[in-house]
Amino acid sequence: MTDFKLIFSYLRSRILMTSLTVISVALGLALATIVLILSTQTQSTLNKETANWDIVVGAKGSPLQIVLNSLYYLDSPVGNVNISVWKRLQSDPVVERVIPLTMGDNYFGSPIVGTIPAFFDGRKAINNDGLFAQGKCFIKPFEAVVGSEVARRSDLQIGQKIIGAHGWGKSDDFHPQFPYTVVGVLSPTGTNIDRAVYVDYHSTWIVHSHPDADEKPEPGHDPTSEVTSLLVRLNQPAARFRLIQDLNAHQAAMAVVPVDQIDKVASTFIAPLQGILLIVAYLVVFVSSLTILISLYYSIHQRRRDIAVIRSLGATRVDVFRVIALEASVLSAFGVISGWLLGHGITALGSSMVMTRFGIALNAWHFEPIEGVVALSVLILGVFAGLLPAIIAYRLSVADILVQE
């Protein structure tokens, strides 16, 4: 009988303990895998959007809120800025492109973003095919381009009419007198773009210039002279800080560097949380390794007679040591494989929810190199857990066992 046949016969003979040991190792590695996938892919998605813009300009308030709202649609707008700021930036020679955003309405919870066609310039689908899966970009007010997730969730087609609602987040305050016509459907991009509806910015001006019967316009408020925020790309990045200081000092607006805000979020929240969860995962794996040790330790005492018999048939102490060490390795390997599959499987099941709520497309079955390092460390820890039982089996005396039996 080969070593592995012998090992599997032992594992089958105590199937309950074997299953519990494998499950405990798998749970620890699954937790570590999920944490690594979420942290690395979330950071990658956040960085992908900040790489497009040197500056984001919004109303004075929280810099982080401006970035989260303007780039990721994860927070409500801080306020509005006058279009004079837009014109000021367009005339600046260091500015390559300025994209206005107007927000304040939603389509069943998905933000309706007013902008210009240039917003889509340079963007790519996940598969590097054309950005538009169907139709074309809007060219006039009340034409709409819908993100892939919005189209999938609401089963939207070209030519279909949709009605927006007032407010940030899902609401029932609809604008039935201002329907939008879907003229384009975007391909999946793996970014926040997938979960928004895009319209010509004049559309939002028109909607909010004609309040509903139960709404009272604010005195002196003219929505056609404002935008929610401005996305700015520079042709001279070195001039960024000069431009920010000028805007913040002389304009009724706040200019922020998006990459700085996202790095702050990553260092303040994402990295510490990742560290804590990885510590928890390793604690689970450590306890699982103790389970392997205890399981094999007690199995040695239950198999004393078997060990004595195979020793009397010619097996050496080294052979016994090798079989016990291999048994620990097999248990750890089963746990590692099961944990990797479990972690990626759970991620796949939750990827739709993550996209809907946060606009982050998770590639659930993508293998991150750090996963290999973690999996290998778990495997090695499990193997080391089997060394003590293997040493005990190595030192057993065949004569003493046979006399006692």
N, C-alpha and C positions, 0 to 999 in steps of 0.2 A: 504493500500500500504506500503510495506517495505521501509526502508531507502534507500536501494540500487536501488530499482525500481524507487523511486522518484529521486535519484541522476542521474541515467542514462536517465531518461526522460528530466531532465534539460540539461544534456550534449548534448543530441540529438537535443534539441531545438535551440542550438547555436553551431552547428557542426563545423562551420568554426573556431570560436575562440577556441573551444576545440581542434581541430586538430592542429592549430598553436601552442598552448600551449604545447601539447604533443610532437610535433616535436622539439620545442626549447629545452625542457628538454632532449629529446633523443639525439640531436646533441651534447650537452655538455657531457653527459655520454659516448656517443660513442667515442668522442675524448679522454676522459680520459681512456677508456678501451683499445683503440688502443695503446696509449702511454705506458700503463702498460704492455700489451702483448709484444710489441716490445722491451722494455727495459729489462724486466725480462728474456725473452727467448733468447734475444741476449747475455745478460751477461752469461746465463747458457751455451750457445753454445761456447762462447769464453773461458770460464773457463774449459769446457770439454776437449778442445784440449791442453790448457796449462798444465793441470794436467798430461799429458802423458810425458812431457819432463822437465828436470831440467835446461838444457842449450840449447841455439841455437847458433851455430857458423856460421858466415858469413864473407864477406869481410868488411874491415873497412869502416865505414860510419854511417848511421843512425841506431841506435839500434831498433827503432820502425819499420822502413822499413824492417829490417831483419826479425823481428817477423811476420809482416803482410804478407810478401812474403812467408816465409818458412812454416808457420802454416796455413795461411788462403787464400793464393794466391790472396790477395787484393792489392798488389803493385808489381812493377817490381823488379827484382833482383838488389841488390846493386852492385854485381860483383861476382867474383869467388875466391875460396881459394884453395891452393895447397893440393894435396892429402896427402902430408907429415903430415898435421894437422890431417887428418883422421887416419893415421897410428899411430901418436903420441897418440891420444885419445884411440885407440884400445889397446894400450900397457899399459895404465894407470890402475892400480889395482882398483881404485875407480869407474871406468866407467863400467856400466853393459851392455850398448848397445849403438852403434853409427849407425845412419841411414843417409846415404848420399842422397842428393837431387841434381839433375841437371835439370835446367830449361832454357828456352829460345825459345821454340817452342810452338805452340798452334794448336788445332783442332777446327776450326771455333769459336775461342774465348775462348775455354776451355783449360787451361794449360796442356801441356804434361810434366809430371813429371818423370824423370828418378830416379830410386831408387833400392832397393833390396827387395826380398820377405818378409824379417823380418819387413818391414814397416807396414804390415797388422797384425802382431802378437798382440793379446790382444784386437783388435777392434771388436765392435759388431754392428749388425744392430739395428734399432729402436725397432723392435719386438723381439729382442734377439735371432732370428733365425741365421742360418749360414751367415757369412759375404758375401759369394759368392752366388748370386741368380742363376747364371748359370756358367758353365765352371770351370776354375781353375786359379791359379796364373801363371804369366809368369815365364818361366825358362830359356829363352835364348833371345838374342837380337831380336828386331822387333816383339815380342809378346806384346800384349797390354791388360790391364785390364781397363775397363771403369767404371766410377762412374754411379750410377743409374740415375742421372739427365741428364748426357750426353747421356746415352743409350736411355732414354725416348725421349729426344729432337730430336735426330738424327735417332731414330728407328734402333739402332745397334743390330746385332745378332752375335752369336758365328761363327767364320770363316770369317766374313766380313773383307774386306780390307779398311783401312782408311789412308789418306794422311795428314801428318802434314805440318804446315806452319811456317816460321821463324818469330820470334818476340813475344813480350809479348802483348797479346790482339789479337783480330781478324785481320788477314792480308791476302793478296793474294800471298805472296811469298812462294809458296808451294815447297815441296821436293818430286816430283813424283817418283824419282828414289829410294826412301826409304819408301816403304809402310809398315804399321804395320798390323798385323793380330790379330783380337779380339779373345782372348782365354778365357776371363772371364768378367762377368758382376756382379758388386757389388749390394748388397741389399741396400735400403735406410738407411743411418746412421744418417741423420739430421745434418751433418757437411759439411765442405768444400770438403771432400772426394767425395761427390756425384757429384761434377761438374768438375772433373779432369780426365785425362787419364794417366794411370800409365804404365811405360815401364821399362825394364831393363836399368840401367844407362849406360851400354856400348852402347846402341842404340844411345843415344844422343852424345856420344863421336864419334861414327862412322859417324853420320850425319854431325857433325861440323868439322870433320877431312877431309871431302870431300866437300869443298864449291862449290856452283853452279858456272856456267861459268862467271857470272857477278860479283862474289864476289872475293875479294882479301884477302887472309889470312894475319893477322897481323904478322910482322917479329918477330920471336922468340916465337910466341904463339903456345902452344901445348894443345889443349882442352882435350886430354886424361890424362893430369896430373892435372886436376882441377875438382872441384865440386862447385855447387852454395852455398850450405850450409850443415850443419851437425846438426842432431837432437840427443841430448845426454841425456841418462838417467843414473843416478848414483846409485850405490849400497850403497854409503855413502853420503847422501844428505848434511851432515855437511861439507863435503870437497868441496862444490860447489864454495864458494868464493875464496878459495885457487886456485882452478883450473882455475877460470875465470881470476884472477890476473896473473897467470902464462901464460895463452894463450894470453892475451892482451899485456903483456910486452915482450914476447919473440917470438911470432908467427905473421906472416903477416895476421892476422885475428882478428875478434872481437867476443867475447863471451858475450852473454847477458842472463839474466834471463827472460824468456817469461812472467811469471806471473806478474812480476814487471811492464813490459811495458803495459800489458793489464789493470792492475789496474790503471795505470796512464791515459790511454785512458778513462776508466770508470769514474774516478774522475774528469778528465779535460773536457770531452766532453759529455759522456752519461748522467751522473747524473745532471749536470746543464741544459742540454736540456730537460731532463725529467721533471725537476722542473718547467721550463718555460712553457712547454706545459700543465702541470697539472694546473698551475695557470690560463692559458688561458681557459682551460676546466671548471674550477670552476667559472671563470667570466661568461662564457656562461650559466652555471647552475644558477648562482645568478640572471642574467638577466631573465632567464626562471622563477625563483621563483617570481620575480617582476611581470612577466606576469600573473602568477597564481593569485597573490594578486590583480592586477588591474582587471583581468577578473572577479573574484568573487566579487570584490568591486562594479563594475558596475552592475553585475547581481543581487546583493542585491536590488539595487534601482529599477531594472526592475521587481523584483519579490516581491515588497512590499505588493501588494494585495494578492498574493499567500500565503505569510507568515502570513498575517493577517487572511486569511481564515482558514489555518490549525491550527493557534492558537485558533481561535474561535470554532473550532471543537474539541478542547481538548488538542492539543499539547502544551507542556510547553516551556519555554525559553530554557531550557536545551536540549530539543528535537531539536529545531531549530539550536542551537549552534552545536550539534552533527552532524546534516545533512550537514551543511556548512563545518565543519572540515573534515568530511568523503569525501566530494566532492573534497577538496584539496588533500586529501590522494589518492583518486582514480586517479586524474589527474597526480600526481607525480608517482604513481605506473605504470600507463600506459607509462609514459615517461621513467622510469627506465627500464622496460622490453623491450620497443622498442629500447632504447639506447644500452642495452646489446646485443641484437640480431643484431643491426646495426653495432656496433663496431666489433663483432666477424665475421659478414658477410663480412665486408670490408676487414678484415684481411685475411679471407679465399680467397677472390678474388685476393688479392695482394701477397699471399704466394708464388706462383710460380715465380713471378718476383723477390722477395727477395731471393729465393733459387738460381735462375739463376745468379743474380748479386753479391750476397754476400755469398752464400753457407750456409745460415742459414735456417733451416727447421722450420717453424712456425707451432705449433699445435694450429690452429685457434680456436678450441672449447674447449681448456683446460681452466679450471677456476682457476685463481690465487686468493688466499685468500684475497689479498689486494683489488681485485675488489669488494668483498662483503662489505668491509669497505667503499669504495667510493660510491657504490650504496646505502648503508644504509644512508650515510651522505646526499646524494642527496635527498633521500626520506624524511628524517627528515626536511631538508631545505624547501622542498615543503609543508610539513605539517605545519610548522611554518608560511609559507607565507599565509596560509589560516586562521590563528588565528584572524587577524585583521578584515577581513570580517565576521567571525563567531561572534566576539564580537559585531560588529555593528548590525548584525541580532538579537543577543541576547537582545540588548537594545532597539529594535524597540517597539514603543507603538501601540498596536492593536487599541485602541480607536482613536488615532490621525490619523492613516492610513485610517480607515473606514470613519472618518469625511471628510478627504481630498478627498477620492475617491467619 
